[in-house]
Amino acid sequence: MDHPIAVTFIRLIVALPLAGAAINFIAGAWLQKTFGKRAISFIGCGVVIAAFILALRAFFVMIAIPPENRFMLDDLWTWFDVGGLNLDIAFWLDPLSMVMTLIVTGVGGLIHIYSIGYMHDDDGYWRFFGWLNLFTFAMLVLVLGDNLWLMFVGWEGVGLCSFALIGFWYKVTANTTAGNKAFIVNRVGDLAFVIALYSLFAGLQSIGHATLVTREIARYAPGLAGMAMNFAGYQSAFPLVGFVTLLMFIGATGKSAQIPLYVWLPDAMAGPTPVSALIHAATMVTAGVYMVARLNFLFSMSPFTMGVIAVVGGLTALFAATIGVAQNDIKKVLAYSTVSQLGYMFAALGVGAYAAGVFHLMTHAFFKACLFLGSGSVIHAMGGEQDMRKMGGLRHKMPITFVTFMAATLAISGVPPFAGFMSKDEIIWQAISHGHPVVWAMLLTGAGITVFYMFRQVYMTFFGEFRGTHEQEHHVHESPASMAYVLIVLGALSVVGGLVKIPEFIATFKPFEDFLDPVFSSEVTRRITEAGIHSRATEGLFGVITFTIVVIGWLIADLMYRQQKLDPARFSQMFGGVPYEWVYNKYYVDEFYNRAIIQPYMFATRALAWFDTNIIDGVVNLAARIVVFLSWLSGLFDHYVVDGLVNFTSNLTLDVGGRLRRLQTGSINGYLYGILAAVMLILLVRAVVRA
């Protein structure tokens, strides 16, 4: 659409969280001291809730518009115009960014409300809400940015905020280390993303369209087909679109925690639980998924990149799920679950099921936020304890937390009719439907493992006998209302949030997919999405296979951790499984990175530091000493030779002058005798010369 509808209130959706952050950072300490923490809560939560209300208004405006015209533009001002690149500060709202905006402000708003109770006793209350608001602002810039550079501003903004929030309790070294790790690992992906942006712009400029505005790229991208990558004047055989999309996906693996850049996400659990929920459910980790979905017209032009995305997504889904089975930290289990579920989203995008990937992104926001906040409720009740081996039997003392946690567990497990079943089953089906049997097998296996580790978590936390201390047992209680009500809302969404798209073998009801259809309407994308098997009977058969795997996963977990009739160690040995120590230690990936990358890097930096200190500085210091020595010699020469000659001349002049001065006696007779003597001397000399 050439002339989208201009809706000026969209800027308010972005500006409100920014205003909240500014108020809290500038005056938060004073407001908290003067008016108490309620003032901070009102500002911090109010701006996000107001943004959500405006987003709802925009949604209702959008659905009243014919599908082909559901595009809204809020253009603020020209950003810069350099080298033929003209970019505006403008926000673009279409069905995809509409879904993301509702998730960011809706689920994000619930997390803000939950934080009122969870962080109430923290002295940095105002600072925490300031960072939460800024995080929300950055994510909204990312999803609403009209051009890729504005998206990148939000992309970097969420990276900065994650660094601050993960290390929020900065007095503990482990927390700041985790924040640093998240920041540094993301920079690796971000570098690839920046190179991709420059390469894409150069390619578009070469065909006469210097732009990074997303909707304009969609229009001109077909002109890049067949163009090869040019490296410093050398024409390679690698397609430009393949190069750009592959680098963009590397950027996405950093933000959305895929192999090999997933390692920062489990450590992000060092931050407060609301931060974990915000990062893992509603904001940062979905950025890479959103970026690939947003640029579907470009990625669809590169079958190679699509294949890489599908395989990496499937591997990540399976790999992270296996790690989750051996973790004992209640939040670490959910962290690896997030990595795994993001793998499902990327697998969907890789096989061309863009709508299914975005659908799972939405349902995942519901049940994963509920799970993280539910774990936070447990940690809050247990006085900070996170080890599930020290829990047990909490369902009787924390009924709201238990029921909502169970609803979210059933959702992520893919049990019908919960939200996760609607989205995850769709992805698994699309993998086999689009001819990716290996990816399908990985996703199917991952689904069974997911059920196992999630019910392992439920049984260890809420069933059996309490295994903590007597003091902890006495302290256990249900969370305050601000936390409990949020869990109820998210638990309800975990149940019904997936009903906007029902598998076709059950019923043809897909308003969510129809709503997103205009975003995935390019010719090349439609060729991919419409390919594959379209048999309801076949889809139903594979749905039964998936559900059977789900039941098997639950049954094994039940036998091991509720009925305790099956020993985990013996079960692993029976199937010749990977040693428990490998899984518990996350396959030693962090240790491998430490030895293969970090230690050599640190060795190189120390070697360079030694070279700088002893060679570079040594040469500089030697040169300085030579200059000092030469200056000393120059001083001696100046003092004894130059100054000596000057002083000798002046002294000689003074001496001669002194002696000549004695001749000036003032006696006329003396002067006459002198003249006479001179005349006589002259005459004598003349006579001698003539002779």
SULJOBEL-V112217 format. One record per pair of residues at least 24 apart in sequence whose C-alpha atoms are under 10 Angstrom apart, sorted by the first residue. I is the first residue (numbers start at 1). J is the second residue. Records with the same first field share a line. If there is no record, write none. Layout:
BEGIN
I->J / J
END
This chain:
BEGIN
1->68 / 69 / 70 / 71 / 215
2->69 / 71 / 215 / 216
3->69 / 71 / 72 / 73
4->69 / 70 / 71 / 72 / 73 / 74 / 92 / 93 / 94
5->62 / 65 / 69 / 70 / 71 / 72 / 73 / 74 / 92 / 93
6->71 / 72 / 73 / 74 / 75 / 91 / 92 / 93
7->58 / 61 / 71 / 72 / 73 / 74 / 75 / 91 / 92 / 93
8->72 / 73 / 74 / 75 / 76 / 91
9->54 / 55 / 57 / 58 / 74
10->51 / 54 / 55 / 57 / 58 / 72 / 73 / 74 / 75 / 90 / 91 / 92 / 93 / 144
11->51 / 73 / 74 / 75 / 76 / 90 / 91 / 92 / 141 / 144
12->47 / 50 / 51 / 54 / 55
13->47 / 48 / 49 / 50 / 51 / 52 / 53 / 54 / 55 / 58 / 101 / 105 / 137 / 140 / 141 / 144
14->47 / 48 / 51 / 91 / 101 / 105 / 136 / 137 / 138 / 139 / 140 / 141 / 144
15->47 / 51 / 137 / 140 / 141
16->43 / 44 / 46 / 47 / 48 / 49 / 50 / 51 / 133 / 134 / 136 / 137
17->43 / 44 / 45 / 46 / 47 / 48 / 49 / 50 / 51 / 105 / 130 / 131 / 132 / 133 / 134 / 135 / 136 / 137 / 138 / 140
18->47 / 48 / 130 / 131 / 133 / 134 / 135 / 136 / 137 / 138
19->43 / 44 / 47 / 130 / 133 / 134 / 137
20->44 / 45 / 46 / 47 / 48 / 129 / 130 / 131 / 132 / 133 / 134 / 137
21->47 / 126 / 127 / 128 / 129 / 130 / 131 / 132 / 133 / 134 / 135 / 136 / 137
22->130 / 131 / 133 / 134
23->126 / 130
24->125 / 126 / 127 / 128 / 129 / 130 / 131 / 133 / 134
25->126 / 127 / 128 / 129 / 130 / 131 / 134
26->126 / 127 / 130
27->126
28->124 / 125 / 126 / 127 / 129 / 130
29->123 / 124 / 125 / 126 / 127
30->126
31->126
32->123 / 124 / 125 / 126
33->126
36->126
37->116 / 120 / 121 / 123 / 125 / 126
38->116 / 120
39->126
40->116 / 125 / 126 / 127 / 128 / 129 / 130
41->112 / 113 / 115 / 116 / 117 / 120 / 125 / 126 / 129
42->113 / 116
43->126 / 129 / 130 / 133
44->109 / 112 / 113 / 115 / 116 / 126 / 128 / 129 / 130 / 131 / 132 / 133
45->108 / 109 / 110 / 111 / 112 / 113 / 114 / 115 / 116 / 129 / 132 / 133
46->109 / 112 / 113
47->105 / 109 / 133
48->104 / 105 / 106 / 107 / 108 / 109 / 110 / 112 / 113 / 132 / 133 / 136 / 137
49->105 / 106 / 107 / 108 / 109 / 110 / 112 / 113
50->105 / 109
51->101 / 102 / 104 / 105 / 106 / 109
52->101 / 102 / 103 / 104 / 105 / 106 / 107 / 108 / 109
53->102 / 105 / 106
54->102 / 105
55->93 / 98 / 99 / 101 / 102 / 103 / 105 / 106
56->98 / 101 / 102 / 105 / 106
58->93 / 94 / 98 / 102
59->93 / 94 / 95 / 98 / 99 / 101 / 102
62->93 / 94 / 95 / 98 / 515
63->95 / 515
67->95 / 514 / 515 / 516 / 517 / 518 / 519
68->517 / 518 / 519 / 521
69->94 / 518
70->94 / 95 / 515 / 516 / 518 / 519
71->95 / 97 / 98 / 518 / 519
72->98
73->144 / 146
74->144 / 146
75->146
79->150
83->210
84->205 / 209 / 210 / 211
85->201 / 205 / 209 / 210 / 211 / 212 / 213
86->210 / 211 / 212 / 213
87->146 / 147 / 148 / 149 / 150 / 211 / 212 / 213
88->145 / 146 / 147 / 149 / 150 / 213
89->141 / 145 / 146 / 147 / 149 / 150
90->141 / 144 / 145 / 146 / 147 / 150 / 213
91->140 / 141 / 142 / 143 / 144 / 145 / 146 / 147 / 150 / 151
92->141 / 143 / 144 / 145 / 146 / 147 / 214 / 215
93->143 / 144 / 145 / 146
94->144 / 515 / 516 / 518 / 519
95->512 / 514 / 515 / 516 / 517 / 518 / 519
96->143 / 144 / 290 / 293 / 294 / 355 / 358 / 515 / 516 / 517 / 518 / 519 / 520
97->140 / 142 / 143 / 144 / 145 / 290 / 294 / 516 / 519
98->143 / 144 / 516
99->143 / 358 / 359 / 361 / 362 / 512 / 515 / 516
100->139 / 140 / 142 / 143 / 144 / 282 / 283 / 286 / 287 / 290 / 358 / 361 / 362
101->136 / 139 / 140 / 141 / 143 / 144 / 282 / 283
102->140 / 282 / 362
103->281 / 282 / 283 / 361 / 362 / 363 / 365 / 366
104->135 / 136 / 137 / 139 / 140 / 143 / 278 / 281 / 282 / 283 / 284 / 365
105->136 / 137 / 139 / 140 / 282 / 283
106->282 / 366
107->277 / 278 / 281 / 282 / 283 / 362 / 365 / 366 / 369 / 370 / 486 / 489 / 490
108->132 / 133 / 135 / 136 / 274 / 277 / 278 / 279 / 281 / 282 / 283 / 365 / 369
109->133 / 136 / 278 / 282 / 486
110->274 / 278 / 369 / 370 / 482 / 483 / 485 / 486 / 487 / 489 / 490
111->273 / 274 / 275 / 276 / 277 / 278 / 281 / 282 / 369 / 370 / 373 / 483 / 486 / 487 / 490
112->274 / 275 / 278 / 482 / 483 / 486
113->274 / 482 / 483 / 485 / 486
114->273 / 274 / 373 / 376 / 377 / 480 / 481 / 482 / 483 / 484 / 485 / 486 / 487
115->272 / 273 / 274 / 275 / 373 / 482 / 483
116->274 / 480 / 481 / 482 / 483
117->377 / 380 / 479 / 480 / 481 / 482 / 483 / 484
118->272 / 273 / 274 / 373 / 376 / 377 / 379 / 380 / 479 / 480 / 482 / 483
119->272 / 273 / 274 / 380
122->169
124->168 / 169
127->165 / 168
128->164 / 165 / 168 / 169 / 272 / 275
131->160 / 161 / 162 / 164 / 165 / 168 / 275
132->161 / 162 / 164 / 165 / 274 / 275 / 278
133->161
134->158 / 160 / 161
135->159 / 160 / 161 / 162 / 164 / 165 / 275 / 278 / 279 / 283 / 284
136->161 / 278 / 282 / 283 / 284
138->283 / 284
139->282 / 283 / 284 / 286 / 287
140->283
142->283 / 284 / 287 / 290 / 291
143->283 / 287 / 290 / 291 / 294
145->213 / 214
146->212 / 213 / 214 / 215 / 216
147->211 / 212 / 213 / 214 / 215 / 216 / 217
148->194 / 197 / 211 / 212 / 213 / 214 / 217 / 291 / 295
149->194 / 197 / 212 / 213 / 214
150->212 / 213
151->214 / 287 / 291
152->190 / 193 / 194 / 197
154->284 / 287
155->190 / 251 / 255 / 284 / 287 / 288 / 291
156->183 / 186 / 187 / 190 / 255
157->284
158->183 / 255 / 279 / 283 / 284 / 285 / 287
159->183 / 184 / 186 / 187 / 190 / 255 / 284
160->186
161->279 / 284
162->268 / 271 / 275 / 276 / 278 / 279 / 284
163->268 / 271
164->271
165->268 / 270 / 271 / 272 / 274 / 275 / 276 / 279
166->267 / 268 / 269 / 270 / 271 / 272 / 273 / 275 / 276 / 279
167->268 / 269 / 270 / 271 / 272
168->270 / 271 / 272 / 275
169->270 / 271 / 272
170->271
172->270
174->267 / 270
175->267 / 268 / 269 / 270 / 271 / 272
176->270 / 271
177->267 / 268 / 270
178->264 / 265 / 266 / 267 / 268 / 269 / 270 / 271
179->264 / 265 / 267 / 268 / 269 / 270 / 271
180->264 / 268
181->263 / 264 / 265 / 267 / 268
182->254 / 255 / 257 / 261 / 262 / 263 / 264 / 265 / 266 / 267 / 268
183->254 / 255 / 264
184->254 / 264
185->253 / 254 / 255 / 257 / 260 / 261 / 262 / 263 / 264 / 265
186->251 / 252 / 253 / 254 / 255 / 256 / 257 / 261 / 262 / 264
187->251 / 254 / 255
188->250 / 251 / 253 / 254 / 255 / 261
189->247 / 248 / 249 / 250 / 251 / 252 / 253 / 254 / 255 / 256 / 261
190->247 / 248 / 250 / 251 / 252 / 253 / 254 / 255
191->247 / 248 / 250 / 251
192->244 / 246 / 247 / 248 / 249 / 250 / 251 / 252 / 254
193->244 / 245 / 246 / 247 / 248 / 249 / 250 / 251 / 252 / 254
194->244 / 247 / 248 / 251
195->243 / 244 / 247 / 248 / 251
196->240 / 241 / 243 / 244 / 245 / 246 / 247 / 248 / 249 / 250 / 251
197->244 / 245 / 247 / 248
198->244
199->229 / 230 / 240 / 241 / 243 / 244 / 247
200->224 / 240 / 241 / 243 / 244 / 245
202->230 / 240
203->227 / 228 / 229 / 230 / 240 / 241 / 244
214->294 / 295
215->294 / 295
217->295 / 297 / 298
218->294 / 295 / 296 / 297 / 298 / 522
219->297 / 522
221->297 / 298 / 301
222->297 / 298 / 301 / 522 / 523 / 524
224->298 / 301
225->298 / 301 / 302
226->301
239->302
240->302
241->298 / 299 / 300 / 301 / 302 / 305
242->298 / 299 / 300 / 301 / 302 / 303 / 304 / 305 / 306
243->302 / 304 / 305
244->298 / 299 / 302 / 305
245->292 / 295 / 296 / 298 / 299 / 300 / 301 / 302 / 304 / 305 / 306
246->299 / 302 / 304 / 305 / 306 / 308 / 309
247->305
248->288 / 291 / 292 / 295 / 299 / 305
249->288 / 289 / 291 / 292 / 299 / 305 / 306 / 308 / 309 / 346
250->288 / 309
251->287 / 288 / 291
252->285 / 286 / 287 / 288 / 289 / 290 / 291 / 292 / 346
253->285 / 287 / 288 / 289 / 309 / 312 / 313 / 342 / 343 / 346
254->285 / 287 / 288
255->284 / 285 / 286 / 287 / 288 / 289
256->280 / 283 / 284 / 285 / 286 / 287 / 288 / 289 / 290 / 338 / 339 / 342 / 343 / 345 / 346
257->284 / 285 / 286 / 288 / 316 / 336 / 338 / 339 / 340 / 342 / 343
258->285 / 288 / 309 / 312 / 313 / 314 / 315 / 316 / 317 / 320 / 339 / 340 / 342 / 343 / 346
259->312 / 313 / 315 / 316 / 317 / 319 / 320 / 339 / 343
260->312 / 316 / 589
262->316 / 320 / 336 / 339 / 340
263->336 / 339 / 586 / 589 / 590 / 593
264->590
265->332 / 335 / 336 / 338 / 339
266->331 / 332 / 333 / 334 / 335 / 336 / 337 / 338 / 339
267->331 / 332 / 335
268->331 / 332 / 335
269->329 / 330 / 331 / 332 / 334 / 335
270->331 / 332
272->376
273->331 / 372 / 373 / 374 / 375 / 376 / 377 / 379 / 380
274->369 / 372 / 373 / 376
275->372 / 373
276->331 / 334 / 335 / 368 / 369 / 372 / 373 / 376
277->334 / 335 / 365 / 368 / 369 / 370 / 371 / 372 / 373 / 374 / 375 / 376
278->365 / 368 / 369 / 372 / 373
279->369
280->334 / 335 / 337 / 338 / 339 / 342 / 364 / 365 / 368 / 369 / 372
281->338 / 361 / 362 / 363 / 364 / 365 / 366 / 367 / 368 / 369 / 370 / 371 / 372
282->361 / 362 / 364 / 365 / 366 / 368 / 369
283->365
285->338 / 339 / 342 / 361
286->342 / 345 / 358 / 361 / 362 / 364 / 365
288->342 / 346
289->342 / 343 / 345 / 346 / 348 / 349 / 354 / 357 / 358 / 361
290->345 / 346 / 349 / 354 / 357 / 358 / 361
292->346 / 349 / 350 / 354
293->346 / 349 / 350 / 352 / 353 / 354 / 355 / 357 / 358 / 519 / 520
294->354 / 519 / 520
295->519 / 520
296->349 / 352 / 354 / 519 / 520 / 521 / 522 / 524 / 525
297->519 / 520 / 521 / 522 / 523 / 524 / 525 / 526
298->522 / 524 / 525
299->349 / 350 / 352 / 524 / 525
300->349 / 350 / 351 / 352 / 522 / 523 / 524 / 525 / 526 / 527 / 528 / 529
301->524 / 525 / 528
302->524
303->350 / 351 / 352 / 528
304->350
305->350
306->346 / 347 / 348 / 349 / 350 / 351 / 352
307->347 / 349 / 350 / 351 / 352 / 436 / 439
308->346 / 347 / 350 / 351
309->343 / 345 / 346 / 347 / 348 / 349 / 350 / 351
310->343 / 344 / 345 / 346 / 347 / 348 / 349 / 350 / 351 / 352 / 431 / 436 / 438 / 439 / 440
311->343 / 346 / 347 / 350 / 351 / 436 / 438 / 439 / 440 / 442
312->343 / 344 / 346 / 347 / 350 / 439
313->339 / 340 / 341 / 342 / 343 / 344 / 345 / 346 / 347 / 348 / 349 / 350 / 439 / 442 / 443
314->340 / 341 / 342 / 343 / 344 / 345 / 346 / 347 / 348 / 350 / 428 / 431 / 438 / 439 / 440 / 441 / 442 / 443 / 444 / 445 / 446
315->340 / 343 / 344 / 347 / 438 / 439 / 442 / 443 / 446
316->340 / 341 / 342 / 343 / 344 / 346 / 347 / 442 / 443 / 446
317->341 / 342 / 343 / 344 / 345 / 346 / 347 / 439 / 442 / 443 / 444 / 445 / 446 / 447 / 449 / 450
318->343 / 344 / 439 / 441 / 442 / 443 / 444 / 445 / 446 / 447 / 448 / 449 / 450
319->343 / 442 / 446 / 583 / 586 / 587
320->446 / 449 / 450 / 583 / 586
321->445 / 446 / 447 / 448 / 449 / 450 / 451 / 452 / 453 / 454
322->445 / 446 / 449 / 450 / 452 / 453 / 578 / 583 / 584 / 586 / 587
323->449 / 453 / 580 / 582 / 583 / 584 / 585 / 586 / 587
324->449 / 450 / 452 / 453 / 454 / 456 / 457 / 583 / 584 / 586
325->449 / 450 / 451 / 452 / 453 / 454 / 455 / 456 / 457 / 557 / 580 / 583 / 584
326->453 / 456 / 568 / 580 / 581 / 582 / 583 / 584 / 585 / 586
327->387 / 388 / 453 / 457 / 583 / 584 / 585 / 586
328->386 / 387 / 388 / 389 / 390 / 456 / 457 / 460 / 584
329->385 / 386 / 387 / 388 / 389 / 457
330->371 / 372 / 375 / 376 / 378 / 379 / 385 / 386 / 387 / 388 / 389 / 391 / 457 / 458 / 460 / 461
331->371 / 372 / 373 / 374 / 375 / 376 / 379 / 386 / 387 / 388
332->386 / 387
333->453 / 454 / 456 / 457
334->368 / 371 / 372 / 375 / 453 / 454 / 457
335->368 / 372
336->450 / 586
337->368 / 412 / 450 / 453 / 454
338->364 / 368
340->443 / 446 / 447 / 450
341->368 / 412 / 424 / 443 / 446 / 447 / 450
343->443 / 446
344->423 / 424 / 427 / 428 / 431 / 439 / 442 / 443 / 446 / 447
345->423 / 424 / 427
346->427
347->427 / 428 / 430 / 431 / 436 / 439 / 440 / 443
348->424 / 426 / 427 / 428 / 429 / 430 / 431 / 439
349->427 / 430 / 431 / 529
350->431 / 436 / 439
351->427 / 430 / 431 / 432 / 433 / 434 / 435 / 436 / 439 / 528 / 529 / 532
352->430 / 431 / 434 / 525 / 526 / 527 / 528 / 529 / 530 / 531
353->426 / 427 / 429 / 430 / 431 / 433 / 434 / 520 / 525 / 528 / 529 / 530 / 531
354->427 / 513 / 516 / 517 / 519 / 520 / 525 / 528 / 529
355->423 / 426 / 427 / 512 / 513 / 514 / 515 / 516 / 517 / 519 / 520 / 529
356->422 / 423 / 424 / 425 / 426 / 427 / 428 / 430 / 501 / 512 / 513
357->423 / 424 / 426 / 427
358->423 / 512 / 513 / 516
359->419 / 420 / 422 / 423 / 424 / 426 / 427 / 498 / 500 / 501 / 512 / 513 / 516
360->419 / 420 / 421 / 422 / 423 / 424 / 425 / 426 / 427 / 498
361->420 / 423 / 424
362->419 / 420 / 423 / 497 / 498
363->411 / 412 / 418 / 419 / 420 / 421 / 422 / 423 / 424 / 493 / 494 / 495 / 496 / 497 / 498 / 499
364->408 / 411 / 412 / 419 / 420 / 423 / 424 / 494 / 497 / 498
365->490 / 493 / 494 / 497
366->408 / 411 / 412 / 419 / 420 / 489 / 490 / 491 / 492 / 493 / 494 / 495 / 496 / 497 / 498
367->404 / 405 / 406 / 407 / 408 / 409 / 410 / 411 / 412 / 418 / 419 / 420 / 487 / 490 / 491 / 492 / 493 / 494 / 495 / 497
368->405 / 408 / 409 / 411 / 412 / 490 / 491 / 494
369->408 / 486 / 487 / 490 / 491 / 494
370->401 / 404 / 405 / 406 / 407 / 408 / 409 / 486 / 487 / 488 / 489 / 490 / 491 / 492 / 493 / 494
371->401 / 404 / 405 / 406 / 407 / 408 / 409 / 412 / 487 / 490 / 491 / 494
372->405 / 408 / 487
373->401 / 404 / 405 / 483 / 484 / 486 / 487 / 490
374->400 / 401 / 402 / 403 / 404 / 405 / 406 / 408 / 479 / 483 / 484 / 486 / 487 / 490 / 491
375->401 / 402 / 405 / 461
376->401 / 479 / 483
377->401 / 402 / 477 / 478 / 479 / 480 / 483 / 484 / 487
378->402 / 461 / 462 / 476 / 477 / 478 / 479
379->476
380->475 / 476 / 477 / 478 / 479
381->472 / 473 / 474 / 475 / 476 / 477 / 478 / 479
382->468 / 469 / 471 / 472 / 473 / 474 / 475 / 476 / 477
383->471 / 472 / 473 / 475 / 476
384->472
385->468 / 472
387->460 / 461 / 468
388->456 / 457 / 458 / 459 / 460 / 461 / 462 / 467 / 468
389->457 / 460 / 461 / 466 / 467 / 468
390->460 / 461 / 465 / 466 / 467 / 468 / 469 / 472
391->459 / 460 / 461 / 462 / 463 / 464 / 465 / 466 / 467 / 468 / 469 / 472 / 473
392->457 / 458 / 459 / 460 / 461 / 462 / 463 / 464 / 465 / 466 / 467 / 468 / 473
393->459 / 460 / 461 / 462 / 463 / 464 / 465 / 466 / 467 / 473
394->458 / 459 / 460 / 461 / 462 / 463 / 464 / 465 / 466 / 473 / 476 / 477 / 478
395->458 / 459 / 461 / 462 / 463 / 464 / 478
396->462 / 463 / 477 / 478
397->462 / 473 / 476 / 477 / 478
398->462 / 476 / 477 / 478 / 479 / 484
399->462 / 477 / 478
400->478 / 479 / 484 / 485 / 487 / 488 / 491
401->462 / 478 / 479 / 483 / 484 / 485 / 487 / 488 / 491
402->458 / 461 / 462 / 463 / 478 / 487
403->487 / 488 / 491
404->484 / 486 / 487 / 488 / 489 / 490 / 491 / 492 / 493 / 494 / 495
405->458 / 462 / 487 / 488 / 490 / 491 / 494
406->454 / 455 / 458 / 462 / 491 / 494
407->488 / 490 / 491 / 492 / 493 / 494 / 495
408->454 / 487 / 490 / 491 / 492 / 493 / 494 / 495
409->450 / 451 / 453 / 454 / 455 / 457 / 458 / 491 / 494
410->451 / 454 / 455 / 494 / 495
411->451 / 491 / 493 / 494 / 495 / 496 / 497 / 498
412->447 / 450 / 451 / 454 / 494
413->447 / 448 / 449 / 450 / 451 / 452 / 453 / 454 / 455 / 547 / 550 / 551 / 553 / 554
414->447 / 448 / 450 / 451 / 546 / 547 / 550 / 551
415->451 / 495 / 547 / 550 / 551
416->495 / 498 / 547
417->494 / 495 / 496 / 497 / 498 / 499 / 502
418->492 / 493 / 494 / 495 / 496 / 497 / 498 / 499
419->492 / 493 / 494 / 495 / 496 / 497 / 498 / 499 / 500 / 501 / 502
420->494 / 495 / 496 / 497 / 498
421->495 / 498 / 499 / 502 / 503 / 543 / 546 / 547
422->496 / 497 / 498 / 499 / 500 / 501 / 502 / 503
423->498 / 499 / 501 / 502 / 503
424->546
425->503 / 539 / 542 / 543 / 544 / 546 / 547
426->501 / 502 / 503 / 504 / 539 / 543
428->539 / 542 / 543 / 546
429->503 / 533 / 538 / 539 / 540 / 541 / 542 / 543 / 546
430->529 / 532 / 533 / 534 / 539
431->532
432->532 / 533 / 539 / 542
433->531 / 532 / 533 / 534 / 535 / 538 / 539 / 542
434->528 / 529 / 530 / 531 / 532 / 533 / 534
435->531 / 532 / 533
443->546
444->545 / 546 / 547 / 549 / 550
445->546 / 549 / 550 / 553
446->549 / 550 / 553
447->546 / 547 / 549 / 550 / 553
448->546 / 547 / 548 / 549 / 550 / 551 / 552 / 553 / 554 / 556
449->549 / 550 / 552 / 553 / 554 / 556 / 557
450->550 / 553 / 554
451->549 / 550 / 551 / 552 / 553 / 554 / 555 / 556 / 557
452->550 / 551 / 552 / 553 / 554 / 555 / 556 / 557 / 558 / 560 / 561
453->553 / 554 / 556 / 557
454->553 / 554 / 557
455->553 / 554 / 555 / 556 / 557 / 558 / 561 / 562
456->554 / 556 / 557 / 558 / 559 / 560 / 561 / 562
457->557 / 561
458->557 / 561 / 562
459->557 / 558 / 560 / 561 / 562 / 563
460->561 / 562
463->561 / 562
464->561 / 562 / 563
503->536 / 539 / 540 / 543
504->534 / 535 / 536 / 537 / 539 / 540
505->534 / 535 / 536 / 537 / 538 / 539 / 540 / 541 / 543
506->536 / 537 / 539 / 540
507->536
END
